[in-house]
Amino acid sequence: MEKNPERIPLINPTPTPSPEGSASKFQTIGNIIVSIVGTGVLGLPFAFRIAGWLAGSLGVLVAGFATFYCMLLLVQCRDKLASEKEVQETITYGDLGYKCIGKPGRYMTEFLIFISQCGGSVAYLVFIGQNLASLFKGQMFSVASFIFLLVPIEIALSWIGSLAAFAPFSIFADICNVLAMGFVIKADIERASRGDFSFRDRKAITDNLGGLPFAGGIAVFCFEGFGMTLALEASMKERKTFPKVLGMAFAWITLVYVLFGIFGYMAYGDETKDIITLNLSKNWTAIAVQIGLCLGLIFTFPIMVHPVNEILEGKLKKNRWFQKLNNNDAEISVTGSGKVGIYIGRATLVISLAVLASYVPGFGVFASLVGSTVCALISFVLPASFHLTLMGSSLRVWQKALDCFILLCGLLFCSLWYI
């Protein structure tokens, strides 16, 4: 697969030769699900434990609807900007930031997406480390030890040029996610049939209201993939049907999230851990699912970290010293010392992410932090502010009021996590 160092995935999707894509409605639904559903779903039962099953359900519903609505706002902003351009070209999230705020807007937008990708990469490492530590308990290895044991493997994988080789592992990880969800639901049914718990024992709304923002952060984190909005819409053959297709996908995803969160919390109650797979019985099937999840994430980690590499290397290749190492030919190809510099840079990034992951106290805490801050800004605050700036004069009063409401709630949500 040929790579263009100037194109940044999630920020600058690969341009198409025509304004119409080729993906069908069914393919787009599949792409939406793959882009949004990730490891965060396995932290939902823990969020429901913190918030209560009713408050958790309402939180997921609100997060899902708000993310869906803001995705449509982003598409409207892109269409508005595209109509003002004389030349047909790809409009990116960064372009919208530049149009609304200038260079600071572009830098801020791309920086937030950069941090979001780094956060997702760290979450992968923490998830793998916690699961491996639970499987090999008593072997004198901590979560941090397992994370650092992965570093040489991830460095080697990050040096592979083609991402196409990792696609099957991404699908494999998604299958393991589904299997893990199935095991949790099975455990819930078994415990209920034995009378191990009563529905009345599970709280509908937590007594500790301070835990609601924490649980909300996990819910927002579960709807990750917002940066893929424009690329997903542009990939469709019938782009006018994107809102309907997106709504259909979000309806099913949100429903599954709510049911899984309730089932997981009902099964384990106050014993629910921040990664629900840690609650599974240590039989061979549950162990196989956990190992499968870890293997899938180990091989999909390079996909998560690739946009970060593209951003850093895009900046690197513009530096004079790097161009001198590459005989002033960095824009055409990278050879010799230039490749060594890129390999060292990728290795340094993996090591840095591993060090950061080793200090994370737990998957749930980190997922909530990323969801409440970076994800909330990317998914709610920026789309609402862009929509007001670009289309404010043509909006109805209720539309302006709704945009302002989303903007203020997004900012408030970011601040509540720290209280």
Secondary structure, DSSP 8 states (H G I E B T S, - for coil): ----TT--TTTS----SSSS--B-HHHHHHHHHHHH-SGGGGGHHHHHHHH-HHHHHHHHHHHHHHHHHHHHHHHHHHHHHHHH-SS-----HHHHHHHHH-HHHHHHHHHHHHHHHHHHHHHHHHHHHHHHHHHTTTSS--HHHHHHHHHHHHHHHHT-S-SGGGHHHHHHHHHHHHHHHHHHHHHHHHHHHHT---GGGS-SS-S-TTHHHHHHHHHHHHT--GGGHHHHHHTBSSGGGHHHHHHHHHHHHHHHHHHHHHHHHHHHGGG--SSGGGGS--SHHHHHHHHHHHHHHHHHHHHHHHHHHHHHHHHHTTSHHHHHHTTT-TTT---THHHHHHHHHHHHHHHHHHHHHHT---HHHHHHHHIIIIIHIIIIIHHHHHHHHHHGGGS-HHHHHHHHHHHHHHHHHHHHTT-
